[in-house]
Amino acid sequence: MPLEPYDFVSPVWREGIFNNKVVFCTGGAGSICSAQVRALVYLGANAAIIGRNVEKTERMAQDIATARKGAKVIGIGAVDVRKPELLQAAADRTVKELGSIDFVIAGAAGNFLTTIDNLSTNAMKSVIDIDILGSYNTVKATLPYLVESAGKHKTNGKTAPQNGTGGRIIFVSATLHYQGTVLQSHVSVAKAGIDAMSVSVAIEQGPKGVTSNVIAPGPIAGTEGMARLSKKENLAAANKAVPVGRFGYVKEIADATVYLFSDAGNFVNGETVVVDGGAWHTAGFA
Ligand code: HXC
């Protein structure tokens, strides 16, 4: 069923703030990343979403394009983020077809539930490769384009950039490793690595005008992650464990994305925005 604007639009957003911007998003056909991209497209951006499954990726691209009349959204399928050459080709194609890469969302991830004693070496490696190496490959493939984009928005250092932003990265991480989460050793290790990578990118690439931040979603309703990780009978109890008394909505991850990529986020670099209703502060939520 097509989304109505009130399903994904926040009343505090301002239309047109991302005009002439292009977002490149891995994992873009997934529930959280597609909501992030949909928001940016609604607010003026064009987009390339990258995924492993060709049909799912192309279908999602067409769907996101309906968020704004005239939007260009390309779905680039058959791209495994573990293969740097495929990501490079996707980045180059994006610039060829859409003109630039101004924003990157590194969102591709792998997950399943298992204790560490039942985790095979290959299973651990798969998740680390998808999450950490995949994010690294994404940064490597897009960084020259991001530096170029940031250069267009440089000021003389005396004033804050006023006319739009560029050269921004968001890594999609998690809160699992803040306290320790059973059945999630592999993902905790991977997400901790992603958090560290974001800080390194932030301090090394900041002088070139590129900023890097992490969004750490908590329990978000209707996502693949929640479907994989939660049993139905546990959901009601989990709901109660979130201090604000409910799960989040994908739109609320989109809100944080709009903030970080907008002029409102110009001076935020190397930070993590946790969007979880306060869940990780409670001992019980996992
Ligand atoms: C134990 C498992 C397993 C499971 C796979 N493996 N599933 N081990 N329990 N449920 C093992 C396999 O046996 C194999 O090890 C190794 O993992 C690799 O499996 P493959 O299927 O060959 O790998 P691949 O096709 O690359 O698939 C990667 C994957 C898969 C991670 C295993 O689940 C995947 O592609 N997921 C992508 C989508 C996804 O997970 N999205 C959710 C993101 S949610 P052996 O030893 O047998 O060779 C998210 C949210 C986090 O990240 C935060 C939540 C709050």
Boltz pocket constraint, residues with backbone or C-beta under 6 A from the ligand:
constraints:
  - pocket:
      binder: B
      contacts: [[A, 109], [A, 110], [A, 111], [A, 112], [A, 113], [A, 114], [A, 118], [A, 119], [A, 120], [A, 121], [A, 122], [A, 123], [A, 124], [A, 126], [A, 127], [A, 130], [A, 173], [A, 174], [A, 175], [A, 176], [A, 187], [A, 217], [A, 218], [A, 219], [A, 224], [A, 225], [A, 226], [A, 228], [A, 229]]
      max_distance: 6.0
